[in-house]
């Protein structure tokens, strides 16, 4: 690193417009956090990335708990609050995701989402550019849906810098895989390290099912037939997550298995 100012590091590590997975990023924009120093990452955390006056302003905060029940905004202002920002991949998928996950009369099957984790005022994500940091709710490549309050971390800012620096060394852009090593995978690891538990299963269920299917396909070549067991496990997770909708979960599982 050449001693970047926090603003310059923030701009190079994402800005407010991250490339979609199908786009080819500028090499200078890839793995910026990985190439920074721990001190530069700490400065970025302490001097939170901000928008310029001519930037598009973020949408209003829609704060919910992991069951998608509304929460008052002051939860997001508590010291050490950890928020999971959920985005629809694009406008075309917004309605489908809404029906599959946010309608009150259906079980949350899972949708196609981009997610990122806000802690201490910075929004951290992983993609083809590696680990990035942008101002909260400012991801312009996707469509903001809501923010999940996951709890509070007790990790101070200096230790968070060490954690994010270490993660950036392992989560490099070249390793990004839209199914098996993606934004949800990174958010799961980061939230675990922050001590706020796992993501709600509806957030990444679609990617997990696709990944399981890919693994089943590989196993099938070797003669394995594990798909029924994989689907049964998903049904069990439905029942665990939504005990008040157990019967609906069972009926859904039966339809899948038919």
C-alpha positions in Angstrom: 0.0 0.0 0.0 1.1 3.6 -0.7 -0.5 5.2 2.4 -4.1 5.8 1.2 -6.4 8.4 2.8 -9.5 6.8 4.2 -11.7 8.4 1.6 -9.5 7.1 -1.2 -9.5 3.6 0.3 -13.3 3.7 0.6 -13.6 4.9 -3.0 -11.3 2.2 -4.3 -12.9 -0.6 -2.2 -16.3 -0.2 -3.7 -17.6 3.4 -3.8 -21.4 3.2 -4.1 -21.5 1.2 -7.3 -20.0 -2.3 -7.3 -19.9 -4.3 -10.5 -22.4 -7.1 -11.1 -21.0 -10.6 -11.3 -21.2 -10.6 -15.1 -19.1 -7.4 -15.4 -15.3 -7.3 -15.5 -13.9 -5.0 -12.8 -11.0 -2.7 -13.2 -7.9 -4.6 -11.8 -7.2 -1.5 -9.6 -10.6 -2.1 -7.9 -10.0 -5.7 -7.1 -8.8 -6.8 -3.6 -8.2 -3.2 -2.4 -8.8 -4.1 1.3 -6.4 -7.1 0.9 -3.7 -4.7 -0.4 -4.2 -2.1 2.3 -2.5 -2.1 5.7 -4.2 -2.9 9.0 -3.8 0.7 10.0 -5.5 1.8 6.7 -8.4 -0.6 7.4 -8.7 0.7 10.9 -8.8 4.3 9.6 -11.5 3.3 7.2 -13.6 1.9 10.0 -13.1 5.0 12.3 -13.6 7.4 9.4 -16.7 5.8 7.9 -17.2 6.0 4.2 -19.6 8.8 3.2 -21.4 9.9 0.1 -20.5 12.9 -1.9 -23.1 15.6 -2.4 -23.7 14.6 -6.0 -24.1 10.8 -5.2 -27.5 9.1 -5.2 -28.8 9.1 -1.6 -29.6 5.7 0.0 -33.2 4.6 0.3 -34.9 4.9 3.8 -33.9 2.3 6.3 -36.4 -0.6 6.5 -35.4 -2.4 9.7 -36.7 -5.8 10.7 -35.8 -8.7 12.9 -34.8 -12.1 11.5 -38.5 -13.1 11.3 -39.0 -10.0 9.1 -41.1 -8.2 11.8 -40.7 -4.4 11.8 -38.3 -2.9 14.4 -38.0 0.8 15.5 -35.1 2.6 13.9 -33.3 3.2 17.2 -32.1 -0.5 17.2 -29.8 0.4 14.4 -28.2 3.2 16.4 -27.2 1.0 19.4 -23.4 0.8 19.9 -22.0 -2.2 18.0 -25.2 -2.9 16.1 -24.8 -5.4 13.3 -27.2 -5.1 10.4 -27.6 -7.4 7.4 -28.6 -5.4 4.4 -30.7 -7.5 1.9 -30.9 -6.5 -1.7 -32.8 -8.0 -4.6 -30.4 -8.9 -7.4 -32.3 -6.7 -9.9 -35.7 -5.1 -10.5 -37.0 -8.1 -12.3 -36.5 -10.4 -9.2 -38.0 -7.9 -6.7 -41.6 -9.1 -7.1 -40.7 -12.8 -7.1 -38.5 -12.4 -3.9 -41.3 -10.5 -2.3 -43.8 -13.3 -2.9 -41.4 -16.0 -1.8 -40.1 -14.4 1.3 -42.1 -11.4 2.5 -45.7 -12.3 1.8 -47.6 -13.1 5.1 -49.5 -16.1 3.6 -46.6 -18.2 2.4 -43.6 -19.9 3.9 -40.3 -18.3 3.3 -38.9 -20.5 0.5 -35.8 -18.4 -0.3 -35.0 -15.9 -2.9 -32.1 -14.5 -5.0 -30.4 -11.9 -2.8 -27.3 -9.9 -2.5 -26.4 -9.3 1.2 -23.8 -7.2 3.1 -23.0 -6.6 6.7 -23.0 -3.2 8.4 -21.0 -2.7 11.5 -19.7 0.6 12.9 -21.2 2.5 10.0 -19.5 0.7 7.2 -21.2 -1.8 4.9 -18.9 -4.8 4.2 -19.5 -7.3 1.4 -17.8 -9.8 -0.9 -17.9 -10.3 -4.6 -15.7 -10.3 -7.7 -13.8 -7.3 -6.3 -13.0 -9.2 -3.1 -13.9 -7.6 0.2 -15.4 -4.2 -0.2 -16.7 -1.4 2.0 -19.4 1.2 1.0 -21.8 3.6 2.9 -24.8 1.8 4.2 -27.6 0.9 1.8 -25.8 2.4 -1.1 -25.2 -0.7 -3.3 -26.4 0.6 -6.7 -26.0 -2.6 -8.6 -28.9 -4.2 -6.7 -32.3 -3.1 -5.3 -32.5 -2.6 -1.6 -35.2 -4.7 0.2 -34.6 -4.4 4.0 -32.1 -4.5 6.8 -32.0 -7.3 9.5 -31.0 -6.4 13.0 -28.8 -9.3 14.1 -27.6 -8.0 17.5 -24.6 -6.3 18.8 -20.9 -7.1 18.5 -18.5 -6.5 21.4 -15.5 -6.5 19.1 -13.8 -3.0 19.3 -12.9 -1.1 16.1 -9.2 -1.9 16.2 -9.9 -5.7 16.5 -12.5 -5.4 13.8 -9.8 -3.9 11.5 -7.6 -6.9 12.2 -10.5 -9.3 11.5 -11.5 -7.7 8.2 -7.9 -7.5 7.1 -7.5 -11.2 7.8 -10.7 -12.1 6.0 -9.7 -10.0 3.0 -6.6 -12.1 2.6 -8.7 -15.3 2.3 -11.8 -13.9 0.5 -10.2 -12.7 -2.8 -12.1 -11.7 -5.9 -10.6 -14.5 -8.0 -12.2 -17.1 -5.7 -15.8 -15.7 -6.0 -18.4 -18.3 -7.0 -22.0 -17.2 -7.4 -23.3 -20.4 -5.9 -20.8 -21.7 -3.4 -18.5 -18.8 -2.3 -20.5 -15.6 -2.6 -21.8 -12.6 -0.6 -23.9 -14.8 1.6 -21.0 -17.1 2.4 -18.9 -14.1 3.4 -21.7 -12.5 5.5 -22.2 -15.9 7.3 -18.5 -16.0 8.2 -18.3 -12.3 9.2 -21.4 -12.5 11.4 -20.1 -15.6 13.1 -16.8 -13.8 13.9 -18.8 -10.8 15.1 -20.6 -13.1 17.6 -24.2 -12.4 16.3 -24.9 -15.9 15.1 -25.9 -17.3 11.8 -28.0 -15.7 9.0 -31.6 -16.6 8.8 -31.9 -19.6 6.5 -34.3 -17.9 4.1 -31.6 -15.4 3.1 -29.2 -17.9 1.5 -31.5 -21.0 1.1 -31.7 -20.6 -2.7 -28.0 -20.6 -3.1 -27.6 -23.5 -0.7 -30.1 -25.6 -2.6 -28.3 -24.8 -5.9 -25.0 -25.7 -4.4 -26.4 -28.9 -2.9 -27.8 -29.7 -6.3 -24.3 -29.2 -7.9 -22.8 -31.4 -5.2 -25.5 -34.0 -5.8 -24.8 -33.9 -9.5 -21.1 -34.6 -8.8 -22.0 -37.4 -6.4 -24.5 -38.9 -8.9 -21.7 -39.4 -11.4 -20.0 -41.6 -8.8 -23.2 -43.5 -8.2 -24.6 -41.6 -5.2 -28.3 -40.7 -4.9 -28.5 -38.2 -2.0 -31.1 -35.7 -3.3 -34.0 -37.0 -1.2 -32.0 -36.7 2.0 -30.9 -33.1 1.1 -34.4 -32.0 0.5 -35.6 -33.7 3.7 -33.0 -31.7 5.6 -34.3 -28.5 4.1 -37.8 -29.4 5.2 -36.6 -29.9 8.7 -35.0 -26.5 8.6 -38.3 -25.0 7.5 -40.0 -26.6 10.4 -37.4 -25.4 12.9 -37.4 -21.8 11.6 -41.2 -21.6 11.4 -42.8 -23.7 14.2 -46.1 -21.9 13.9 -46.2 -23.0 10.2 -45.1 -26.6 10.7 -48.0 -28.1 8.7 -47.4 -25.7 5.8 -43.7 -26.8 5.9 -44.6 -30.5 5.8 -47.1 -30.0 2.9 -44.4 -28.0 1.0 -41.9 -30.7 1.5 -44.3 -33.4 0.3 -44.9 -31.4 -2.9 -41.2 -31.1 -3.5 -40.6 -34.8 -3.0 -43.4 -35.9 -5.3 
